[in-house]
Amino acid sequence: MSATPKADTAVYETGNNLAHGIDMLNAIRANAAVHEISDSWGICEPVLPASLIQAENTALELNAVAGKSVFVATGDSGSSDCKPLGLAGLFTDDPASQPFATGVGGTKLTVRPARAENAWKYGGGGISRWWPKPQYQAGKTLVIAN
């Protein structure tokens, strides 16, 4: 919002409860004036129950059908977001990994004294445990270097 101060925006907030995110997506879908959704919340996939992942997928798909684009931050630590939770391995964050969301790396925006935007050092990455590779990525090889 600070990058486009004259833009028409609607802000939706909810408590820190995973299920409330689905309610929020449904409320946003009901607002015909909203066309783009920017979400900076996420958590590594392995800590989420399958029922929540599926309900969220339905809410995101319904937003897509309603003509709304959903952009979600890929996480502060990229594919290592689960490490603080004690999980080893590389994982992606939900909802950035969802098929009806576009995962985007985060940036830090400075508007004063001069406008500048810098990418987060560790944003993005990981392999979804729930969603297969999209067809346009078929045949691509993943190389992990330690």
Disulfide bonds with the S-S distance in Angstrom:
Cys44-Cys82 2.33
